Amino acid sequence: MAACAGVVPFIQCRMLILNQIRLSCCKRTFSNTPKRLTPSSGNTNRSLRPLAGGAATRGLRIYTKTGDGGTSSTFTGQRLPKDDALFEALGSVDELSATVGLARVLARDASHTYCWQLERVQCALQEVGSLVATPRGSARPAHTRRTGQRVPAAWVTELEAWIDEHTARLPPLTNFILPGGGVAGATLHLARTVCRRAERVVTPLTRADRVDASVAVYLNRLSDFLFTVARVAAAADGVDEEVYVRPPPSQPSE
């Protein structure tokens, strides 16, 4: 980790960290037998403390100053303007994960049963961000060995299975639903819209072969899952879904 400080761009530091936590988080959550995730036992002190070996002070730094000139680096080391479409996509995926995280906290506080699925989604989005941050045109085998080359098809299949399972327990859709349905449900609808935006900004990158097409496929299916689980959240909170009704013509003022 000491190599991160002032030498490796921040996004590369993030990738190094991702590879270290991958086995402890995402390998656990993407096991063949889905199970509800529970907090680890032992020390529950969540206060910040130095990493092992003092890495917090002489290793990774949150600020690198390498982006002060308006450019940033991909995981492959390619420097691009910060408003490049690649970083727009990466930021959208990051925003999506943060929004899903907010929904997960709200759902957890309401004792909803699908929270573990949202955590799995957030782990998957870390991997999706890794793929976006590793443009295909400049990626070498040394990079793709860490990030992979595509989103596993099994992750898309898993989302579809969750959608089918939840849908079987929900009343059939007969009208357009207004986003809402309690705090958790409304936040999941917000996450769905962020997911759709992430898909829109990723699509031109997949068309240009800068990002693998599997990323767009995963985001497409994820938005369907978020819509479905937003309905589940409303049902769990005992909130009736509000359906679209065409407003009557306004009456002329007297």
CORFEN-V505922 format. One record per residue. RES is the residue in one letter. PHI is phi in whole degrees, 0 to 359 (999 if undefined). OMEGA is omega in radians with two decimals (* if undefined). NEAR is the number of other C-alpha atoms within 8 Angstrom. Layout:
BEGIN
res->{RES | RES}
phi->{PHI | PHI}
omega->{OMEGA | OMEGA}
near->{NEAR | NEAR}
END
This chain:
BEGIN
res->{M | A | A | C | A | G | V | V | P | F | I | Q | C | R | M | L | I | L | N | Q | I | R | L | S | C | C | K | R | T | F | S | N | T | P | K | R | L | T | P | S | S | G | N | T | N | R | S | L | R | P | L | A | G | G | A | A | T | R | G | L | R | I | Y | T | K | T | G | D | G | G | T | S | S | T | F | T | G | Q | R | L | P | K | D | D | A | L | F | E | A | L | G | S | V | D | E | L | S | A | T | V | G | L | A | R | V | L | A | R | D | A | S | H | T | Y | C | W | Q | L | E | R | V | Q | C | A | L | Q | E | V | G | S | L | V | A | T | P | R | G | S | A | R | P | A | H | T | R | R | T | G | Q | R | V | P | A | A | W | V | T | E | L | E | A | W | I | D | E | H | T | A | R | L | P | P | L | T | N | F | I | L | P | G | G | G | V | A | G | A | T | L | H | L | A | R | T | V | C | R | R | A | E | R | V | V | T | P | L | T | R | A | D | R | V | D | A | S | V | A | V | Y | L | N | R | L | S | D | F | L | F | T | V | A | R | V | A | A | A | A | D | G | V | D | E | E | V | Y | V | R | P | P | P | S | Q | P | S | E}
phi->{999 | 297 | 291 | 292 | 293 | 68 | 241 | 267 | 303 | 304 | 295 | 288 | 300 | 299 | 294 | 296 | 296 | 303 | 292 | 286 | 272 | 304 | 291 | 276 | 244 | 286 | 294 | 293 | 279 | 252 | 290 | 293 | 249 | 301 | 211 | 288 | 277 | 236 | 301 | 292 | 280 | 99 | 296 | 258 | 290 | 261 | 291 | 290 | 214 | 301 | 291 | 303 | 77 | 73 | 296 | 295 | 259 | 244 | 246 | 295 | 245 | 292 | 257 | 239 | 69 | 287 | 261 | 295 | 272 | 93 | 237 | 216 | 248 | 281 | 295 | 279 | 93 | 285 | 265 | 224 | 301 | 294 | 265 | 298 | 302 | 296 | 285 | 298 | 292 | 297 | 294 | 293 | 294 | 296 | 298 | 298 | 298 | 296 | 290 | 297 | 298 | 298 | 298 | 295 | 296 | 295 | 291 | 297 | 295 | 266 | 61 | 285 | 270 | 262 | 302 | 297 | 293 | 293 | 294 | 298 | 299 | 297 | 296 | 297 | 293 | 298 | 291 | 299 | 299 | 298 | 294 | 296 | 283 | 238 | 302 | 297 | 292 | 244 | 282 | 247 | 307 | 297 | 282 | 291 | 295 | 273 | 264 | 80 | 249 | 201 | 285 | 302 | 299 | 297 | 290 | 292 | 299 | 296 | 300 | 297 | 295 | 297 | 301 | 297 | 295 | 291 | 298 | 297 | 258 | 256 | 295 | 296 | 281 | 234 | 216 | 291 | 259 | 281 | 303 | 162 | 80 | 90 | 294 | 296 | 297 | 296 | 292 | 292 | 297 | 299 | 300 | 298 | 291 | 295 | 296 | 297 | 294 | 301 | 296 | 296 | 280 | 283 | 304 | 299 | 290 | 290 | 295 | 273 | 63 | 274 | 228 | 295 | 297 | 297 | 295 | 294 | 298 | 298 | 296 | 298 | 289 | 296 | 297 | 294 | 296 | 296 | 298 | 294 | 288 | 296 | 293 | 299 | 298 | 298 | 295 | 295 | 272 | 70 | 257 | 291 | 289 | 267 | 257 | 290 | 229 | 298 | 297 | 291 | 303 | 293 | 274 | 298 | 291 | 269}
omega->{-3.09 | -3.12 | -3.10 | -2.95 | 3.00 | -3.11 | -3.13 | 3.13 | -3.03 | -3.10 | 3.08 | 3.03 | 3.13 | 3.12 | 3.11 | 3.10 | -3.14 | -3.13 | 3.10 | -3.10 | -3.05 | -3.10 | -3.09 | -3.10 | -2.97 | 3.06 | 3.10 | -3.04 | 3.14 | 3.06 | -3.10 | -3.13 | -3.12 | 3.09 | -3.13 | -3.13 | 3.13 | 3.12 | 3.12 | -3.14 | 3.09 | -3.05 | 3.13 | 3.12 | -3.05 | 3.14 | -3.13 | 3.09 | -3.08 | 3.04 | -3.13 | 3.10 | 3.10 | -3.07 | -3.11 | -3.08 | -3.09 | -3.12 | -3.07 | 3.00 | 3.12 | 3.13 | 3.12 | -3.13 | -3.13 | -3.14 | -3.09 | -3.13 | 3.07 | 3.07 | 3.08 | -3.02 | 2.99 | 3.11 | 3.13 | -3.14 | 3.13 | 3.13 | -3.07 | 3.04 | -3.09 | 3.09 | 3.06 | -3.11 | 3.13 | -3.14 | 3.03 | 3.11 | -3.14 | 3.10 | 3.12 | 3.10 | 3.10 | 3.10 | 3.12 | 3.14 | 3.12 | -3.14 | 3.05 | 3.10 | 3.08 | 3.12 | -3.13 | 3.12 | 3.13 | 3.12 | 3.12 | -3.14 | 3.10 | 3.11 | 3.05 | -2.99 | -3.06 | -3.05 | -3.13 | 3.09 | 3.11 | 3.09 | 3.09 | 3.11 | -3.14 | 3.08 | 3.11 | -3.13 | 3.02 | 3.12 | 3.09 | 3.09 | 3.10 | 3.12 | 3.12 | -3.10 | -3.13 | -3.07 | -3.02 | -3.08 | -3.12 | -3.11 | 3.05 | 3.14 | 3.13 | 3.11 | -3.06 | 3.04 | 3.12 | -3.02 | -2.94 | -3.11 | -3.09 | 3.03 | -3.14 | 3.13 | -3.14 | 3.13 | 3.08 | 3.12 | 3.13 | 3.10 | 3.14 | 3.11 | 3.10 | 3.14 | -3.13 | -3.13 | 3.13 | -3.09 | -3.13 | -3.11 | -3.11 | 3.03 | -3.11 | 3.11 | 3.08 | -3.14 | 2.97 | -3.13 | 3.06 | 3.08 | -3.10 | 3.07 | -3.11 | -3.05 | -3.14 | -3.14 | 3.13 | 3.13 | 3.08 | 3.03 | 3.08 | 3.09 | 3.11 | -3.13 | 3.06 | 3.11 | 3.11 | 3.10 | 3.10 | 3.11 | -3.13 | -3.10 | 3.09 | -3.03 | 3.09 | 3.12 | 3.08 | 3.12 | 3.13 | 3.13 | 3.03 | 3.14 | -3.12 | -3.08 | -3.13 | 3.11 | 3.13 | 3.11 | -3.14 | -3.13 | 3.11 | -3.13 | 3.13 | 3.13 | 3.08 | 3.11 | -3.12 | 3.05 | -3.10 | -3.10 | 3.00 | 3.06 | 3.10 | 3.14 | 3.12 | 3.12 | -3.13 | 3.13 | -3.13 | -3.11 | 3.10 | 3.08 | 3.10 | -3.08 | 3.14 | 3.02 | -3.13 | 3.13 | 3.09 | 3.09 | 3.13 | 3.12 | 3.11 | -3.14 | -3.13 | *}
near->{8 | 8 | 9 | 14 | 11 | 8 | 6 | 9 | 13 | 11 | 10 | 13 | 12 | 8 | 10 | 9 | 8 | 9 | 9 | 8 | 9 | 9 | 9 | 8 | 9 | 12 | 9 | 8 | 11 | 8 | 7 | 4 | 4 | 7 | 6 | 6 | 6 | 4 | 4 | 4 | 5 | 4 | 4 | 5 | 4 | 4 | 4 | 4 | 4 | 8 | 7 | 5 | 4 | 9 | 12 | 9 | 8 | 8 | 12 | 13 | 10 | 5 | 5 | 10 | 5 | 8 | 8 | 6 | 5 | 7 | 11 | 11 | 13 | 13 | 12 | 12 | 8 | 8 | 8 | 9 | 8 | 8 | 6 | 8 | 8 | 10 | 10 | 10 | 12 | 11 | 8 | 13 | 13 | 10 | 9 | 12 | 11 | 8 | 13 | 13 | 11 | 9 | 13 | 12 | 8 | 10 | 13 | 10 | 7 | 7 | 6 | 10 | 6 | 8 | 10 | 10 | 8 | 11 | 10 | 11 | 8 | 11 | 11 | 9 | 11 | 10 | 10 | 11 | 11 | 11 | 15 | 11 | 13 | 15 | 12 | 9 | 6 | 8 | 11 | 7 | 6 | 7 | 11 | 11 | 7 | 7 | 10 | 8 | 7 | 9 | 11 | 7 | 7 | 6 | 9 | 12 | 8 | 8 | 11 | 10 | 8 | 9 | 12 | 8 | 8 | 11 | 10 | 7 | 6 | 8 | 6 | 5 | 5 | 4 | 6 | 7 | 8 | 8 | 8 | 12 | 15 | 10 | 8 | 14 | 17 | 12 | 14 | 15 | 13 | 9 | 13 | 13 | 9 | 12 | 15 | 11 | 9 | 13 | 11 | 8 | 12 | 13 | 10 | 8 | 12 | 12 | 8 | 7 | 10 | 10 | 14 | 12 | 11 | 10 | 13 | 12 | 9 | 11 | 12 | 11 | 11 | 12 | 12 | 10 | 12 | 12 | 11 | 11 | 13 | 15 | 12 | 11 | 14 | 16 | 9 | 8 | 8 | 6 | 9 | 7 | 10 | 9 | 8 | 8 | 4 | 4 | 4 | 4 | 4 | 4 | 4 | 4 | 3 | 2}
END
